Amino acid sequence: MKNKLKRILDIVMTLMLPCLMAYELIGQETHEILGLCMVALFILHHAINWKWHRNLFRGKYTAYRAALTLLDILMIIVFIDQAVTGIMMAKHVFPDLPHVGRRSFARVLHLLGAYWGFTFCCLHAGMHMTGMIRKWINKTGLARILPAALALCVSGYGVYAFIKRGLPRYMTLQEQFVFYDFEEPLALFFLDYAAILMMLILLGAVMGYGLRKIRRKTA
């Protein structure tokens, strides 16, 4: 039951990521509500996985575990940033909070946290899916070729969408304001972010598989 709940929670949080990235396209109030829901789900996620905190300083750290732990810590930092700066800027969910003089600084931190957090979450999800890569490697013929071709196509478009949507500029603060095309169909926006999400998840899975191979070679 616990494992099923964890899977459902992970799927829901993953599906919420592109929605949160839509921001102005879905409306500020909806964005704020989804943001609070995401933070609540993140806290629930860590409550369910409380053993991770207990074992943080126990056991041997392989390359895979070290990389995954680093991602986990970065995600915690990002979610704290998103929660704090989101509350500081909230106009609908927390309308009575004093915001004057803080929104500009909070907006920049929120922008950084949003795009880096999206990336970290996808890589984290992918690193938990290394078994997918292992199963694919063990296949032969079309069962091996077709998934690889599909993954390359999706990843290729994901890289294109990653650049087209300006994520590198936002993640390095070359652009400090996110620009949306309100005439663009919302479905196209979600299609691009779905491709980016899958590309990053696949990258995380490949990274995780490679790091696990390091352990086997040095064992």
C-alpha positions in Angstrom: 0.0 0.0 0.0 2.8 2.4 0.9 4.7 1.7 -2.4 1.5 2.3 -4.4 0.9 5.6 -2.5 4.5 6.7 -3.3 4.1 5.9 -7.0 0.8 7.8 -7.2 2.3 10.7 -5.4 5.3 10.8 -7.7 3.1 10.6 -10.8 0.8 13.4 -9.6 3.8 15.6 -8.7 5.4 15.0 -12.1 2.2 15.8 -14.0 1.9 19.0 -12.0 5.3 20.3 -13.1 4.3 21.4 -16.6 1.1 23.0 -15.2 3.2 25.1 -12.8 5.5 26.2 -15.6 2.5 27.6 -17.5 2.0 30.3 -14.8 0.3 33.2 -16.6 -1.3 30.8 -19.1 -3.3 29.1 -16.4 -3.9 32.2 -14.3 -2.0 33.5 -11.3 -4.5 32.3 -8.8 -4.5 28.8 -10.2 -0.7 28.9 -10.2 -0.6 29.9 -6.5 -3.0 27.1 -5.5 -1.1 24.5 -7.5 2.1 25.8 -6.0 0.8 25.3 -2.4 -0.5 21.8 -3.4 2.9 20.9 -4.7 4.7 22.0 -1.5 2.2 20.0 0.5 2.7 16.9 -1.7 6.5 17.4 -1.3 6.2 17.5 2.5 4.0 14.4 2.3 6.6 12.7 0.0 9.3 13.3 2.6 7.0 12.1 5.4 6.4 8.8 3.6 10.1 8.5 2.9 11.2 9.4 6.4 13.8 6.6 6.5 15.8 8.6 3.9 16.4 11.3 6.5 17.3 8.7 9.2 19.8 6.9 6.9 21.4 10.1 5.5 24.6 9.6 7.5 24.5 5.9 7.5 26.0 3.3 5.1 28.4 3.6 2.2 28.0 6.3 -0.4 28.4 4.9 -3.9 28.6 7.3 -6.9 24.9 6.7 -7.6 23.8 7.3 -4.0 26.0 10.4 -3.7 24.5 11.9 -6.9 21.0 11.1 -5.9 21.4 12.5 -2.4 22.9 15.7 -3.9 19.8 16.0 -6.1 17.5 15.4 -3.1 19.2 18.1 -1.1 19.1 20.6 -4.0 15.4 19.8 -4.4 14.8 20.5 -0.7 16.5 23.8 -1.1 14.5 24.7 -4.2 11.2 23.8 -2.6 12.0 25.9 0.4 12.9 28.7 -1.9 9.7 28.2 -3.9 7.5 28.1 -0.8 8.9 31.2 0.8 9.2 33.3 -2.3 5.8 32.1 -3.5 4.2 33.2 -0.3 6.0 36.6 -0.4 4.6 37.3 -3.9 1.2 35.7 -3.5 -1.6 38.1 -4.5 -4.6 35.7 -4.2 -3.9 33.0 -1.7 -2.2 35.4 0.8 -3.6 38.8 -0.2 -3.2 40.4 3.3 0.5 39.8 3.6 2.7 43.0 3.1 4.5 42.5 -0.2 5.9 46.0 -1.0 9.6 46.1 -1.4 10.1 42.3 -1.5 8.5 41.2 -4.7 11.4 42.1 -7.0 14.0 40.0 -5.0 11.5 37.2 -4.4 10.6 37.1 -8.1 14.2 36.5 -9.2 14.7 33.7 -6.6 11.4 32.2 -7.6 12.3 32.3 -11.3 15.6 30.5 -10.6 13.9 28.0 -8.3 11.2 27.2 -10.8 13.4 26.3 -13.7 16.2 24.6 -11.7 13.6 22.8 -9.6 11.8 21.5 -12.8 15.2 20.2 -14.0 16.2 18.6 -10.7 12.8 16.9 -10.2 12.9 15.4 -13.7 16.5 14.2 -13.3 15.6 12.8 -9.9 12.7 10.9 -11.3 14.9 9.5 -14.1 17.6 8.3 -11.7 14.9 6.1 -10.0 14.2 4.5 -13.4 17.5 3.0 -14.1 15.8 -0.4 -14.3 14.1 0.8 -17.5 17.5 1.3 -19.2 18.8 -2.1 -17.9 15.7 -3.9 -19.4 16.1 -2.1 -22.7 19.8 -3.1 -23.0 18.9 -6.8 -22.4 16.4 -6.8 -25.3 17.3 -7.6 -28.9 16.0 -6.7 -32.4 13.0 -4.4 -32.8 12.3 -4.5 -29.1 15.6 -2.7 -28.6 15.7 -0.5 -31.7 12.2 0.9 -31.6 12.3 2.2 -28.0 15.7 3.7 -28.7 14.5 5.4 -31.8 11.5 6.8 -30.0 13.6 8.0 -27.1 16.0 9.7 -29.5 13.2 11.5 -31.3 11.5 12.6 -28.1 14.8 13.7 -26.5 15.8 15.5 -29.7 12.6 17.5 -29.7 12.9 18.0 -25.9 16.3 19.6 -26.4 14.9 21.8 -29.1 12.0 22.8 -26.9 14.3 23.4 -23.9 16.2 26.0 -26.0 13.2 27.4 -27.7 11.3 28.0 -24.5 14.3 29.9 -23.1 15.1 27.6 -20.1 18.9 28.1 -20.4 18.4 31.9 -20.3 16.1 31.8 -17.3 18.3 29.3 -15.4 21.3 31.7 -15.8 19.3 34.9 -15.3 20.1 36.2 -18.7 16.3 36.8 -18.8 14.7 37.8 -15.6 11.1 37.9 -16.9 9.3 35.0 -18.4 7.5 35.8 -21.7 4.4 33.9 -22.7 2.7 33.8 -26.1 -1.0 34.2 -25.1 -2.1 33.4 -28.7 -0.4 30.1 -28.6 -2.6 27.0 -28.0 -2.1 25.8 -24.4 -1.8 22.2 -25.8 1.3 23.2 -27.7 2.9 24.7 -24.6 2.2 21.5 -22.6 3.5 19.4 -25.6 6.8 21.2 -25.5 7.1 20.8 -21.7 6.1 17.2 -21.8 9.0 16.6 -24.3 11.4 18.5 -22.1 10.2 16.5 -19.1 10.7 13.2 -20.8 14.1 14.3 -22.2 15.3 15.2 -18.7 13.9 12.0 -17.2 15.6 9.9 -19.8 18.9 11.8 -19.1 18.5 11.1 -15.4 17.9 7.4 -16.1 21.0 7.2 -18.3 23.0 9.1 -15.7 21.7 6.7 -13.0 22.5 3.6 -15.0 26.1 4.9 -15.7 26.7 5.7 -12.0 25.5 2.2 -11.0 27.9 0.7 -13.6 30.7 2.5 -11.8 29.9 0.7 -8.6 29.9 -2.7 -10.4 33.3 -2.0 -12.0 34.9 -1.0 -8.8 33.3 -3.7 -6.6 
